[in-house]
Structures are given as C-alpha cells and as structure tokens.
C-alpha cells in the first residue's frame, strides 16, 4: 500500500513538473518572448496603430505562430535591404544576434503579430519589459506579420542619432 501511494505521489509530481515546463516553454525561447494578451493590453502596446477611431484588441500568439514568422523572416528582410543602414554583414545574416518580443494585436478583426527585434545590448529585463528605444540604427527594428496570409509589412528600422 505504501509503495502504491509513493508511486502515485511520484506520478503526480511528474505531471506537475511536465505541465509547468511546457507552459513556460511555449512563451519564450532563448532569444524571444511572447507577451500575453493581458500584458500587452495593460501596457497599451500597439495603440499607436489605431486609426479613424478604431479600437485595438490583443491576443496571445502561439509558439507555432512565431516559428512560422521566423522561418520566413530572412526572405522578407532580403527583399528590403535599403531599409537598413549597416554597411557590414546584412541583418538577415545576423538574426541570431537579436532578441525578439512578440505581441498579438487585432485590428479591424484581423490578427497580427507585432515583432520587436533588438540587439543584445539593452539594459532592461527584456523578457519582462517591452523594449522601446529611439535611434540605435539597425540594432532595433519592428514589423507586423499577418498570420492568415503569412505576409510581413510595416517594417520600421530605427534611425541613427
């Protein structure tokens, strides 16, 4: 009887451990984080996208959404080389040097991912706080991604001061 209770306790502990690992793994990778619908709404990130008295809503992208975006990002950036200022190695060849933040926004009933990319030199806990920097050149860029059409748009690259 004691062995059975011990086995059940071990099984229960294992289930708790697996469930806690899988939920956090879906929210962040080594160089990226997905901010929840709640967090993005509290911060009001994306309110600057609103036009003509539209309202913005938020949703939480999945890891699969982010993987789909990242799989095609290099091609999109190669199609827009004139947006970047660096005369050295092209940005699309240095993507592994960038940290990323992803936020789900809903505009006019359509779901988009707002992506914020930045070099590793920021002095904030970027996994918990949204990074907003003026200037900084191609060390900082942002874009939107339509998850239904898999299209990128509104690429913004910070200026050089």
C-alpha positions in Angstrom: 0.0 0.0 0.0 2.8 2.4 0.9 4.6 1.6 -2.4 1.4 2.4 -4.3 1.0 5.8 -2.5 4.6 6.6 -3.2 4.1 5.7 -6.9 1.1 7.9 -7.1 2.9 10.8 -5.4 5.8 10.5 -7.9 3.4 10.3 -10.8 1.6 13.4 -9.6 4.9 15.3 -9.1 6.0 14.3 -12.6 2.7 15.5 -14.1 3.1 18.9 -12.3 6.7 19.2 -13.5 5.9 18.5 -17.1 2.9 20.8 -17.2 4.9 23.7 -15.8 7.7 23.1 -18.2 5.5 23.0 -21.3 3.6 26.2 -20.4 6.7 28.3 -19.9 8.5 26.8 -23.0 5.6 27.9 -25.2 6.0 31.5 -24.0 9.7 32.0 -24.6 12.8 30.7 -26.3 16.4 31.5 -25.7 16.2 34.8 -27.7 12.4 35.5 -27.8 9.4 36.0 -25.6 5.7 36.2 -26.4 3.9 38.7 -24.3 0.4 37.6 -23.2 -2.8 39.3 -24.3 -3.2 40.6 -20.8 0.3 42.1 -20.5 0.1 43.8 -23.9 -3.3 45.2 -23.1 -2.0 46.6 -19.7 0.9 48.3 -21.5 -1.3 49.6 -24.3 1.4 48.4 -26.8 0.0 48.8 -30.3 -2.4 51.6 -29.5 -0.3 53.8 -31.9 -1.5 51.6 -34.8 -5.1 52.7 -34.3 -6.6 55.0 -37.0 -10.0 56.5 -37.5 -11.3 55.8 -34.0 -10.7 52.0 -34.4 -10.2 50.0 -31.2 -7.3 47.6 -30.7 -7.6 44.2 -29.1 -5.0 41.8 -28.1 -4.4 38.1 -28.4 -1.6 35.8 -27.4 0.4 34.3 -30.3 1.4 30.7 -30.1 4.9 29.2 -30.5 3.8 27.8 -33.8 2.8 31.4 -35.0 6.3 32.6 -34.0 8.1 29.7 -35.7 6.1 30.3 -38.9 7.1 34.0 -38.8 10.8 33.3 -38.1 11.0 30.7 -40.9 10.1 33.4 -43.5 11.7 36.5 -41.9 15.1 36.2 -43.7 13.5 36.3 -47.1 11.4 39.4 -46.2 14.4 41.3 -44.9 16.4 40.4 -48.0 13.6 42.0 -50.1 14.1 45.2 -48.1 17.9 45.8 -47.8 17.6 49.5 -48.4 15.8 49.9 -45.1 18.9 49.1 -43.1 21.9 51.3 -42.5 24.7 48.8 -41.7 27.3 48.5 -44.3 28.7 45.3 -42.8 27.0 41.9 -42.5 23.4 42.1 -43.6 20.8 41.9 -40.9 19.2 38.7 -42.2 22.6 37.0 -41.7 22.8 38.3 -38.1 19.3 37.4 -36.9 20.6 35.0 -34.2 22.2 38.1 -32.6 18.9 39.7 -32.0 16.4 39.3 -29.1 12.7 39.4 -30.0 9.5 40.3 -28.4 6.1 39.2 -29.9 2.7 40.7 -29.2 -0.6 39.7 -30.8 -2.8 42.6 -31.9 -6.2 42.6 -33.6 -7.0 45.5 -35.9 -10.2 45.6 -37.9 -11.0 42.0 -36.9 -7.6 40.6 -38.2 -4.9 39.0 -36.1 -1.4 40.3 -36.5 1.9 39.7 -34.7 3.8 42.9 -33.8 7.5 41.9 -33.7 10.2 43.9 -31.9 13.8 43.0 -32.6 16.8 44.4 -30.9 20.5 43.8 -30.2 21.5 42.2 -27.0 22.9 45.4 -25.5 19.7 46.7 -23.9 19.9 47.4 -20.2 16.5 46.1 -19.2 15.0 42.7 -18.4 13.6 42.4 -22.0 11.8 39.1 -21.1 9.6 41.1 -18.7 9.6 44.6 -20.0 8.8 45.9 -23.5 11.9 47.5 -25.2 11.3 50.8 -26.8 14.4 52.7 -28.0 14.8 55.9 -30.1 17.5 55.8 -32.6 20.1 52.9 -32.5 20.1 52.2 -36.2 19.5 48.7 -37.4 20.1 47.3 -34.0 16.4 48.0 -33.5 13.6 47.1 -36.0 10.0 46.2 -35.8 7.4 44.9 -38.2 3.9 43.3 -38.4 3.1 39.9 -39.6 -0.4 38.8 -40.8 -0.8 35.2 -39.5 -3.5 34.3 -42.0 -1.7 35.4 -45.2 1.9 34.9 -43.8 2.7 38.4 -45.1 5.1 40.8 -43.5 4.5 44.6 -43.6 5.2 47.9 -41.9 9.0 47.3 -41.4 10.4 50.1 -39.3 14.1 50.4 -38.7 15.3 52.9 -36.0 17.3 55.9 -37.2 20.9 56.7 -36.4 21.4 59.6 -34.0 
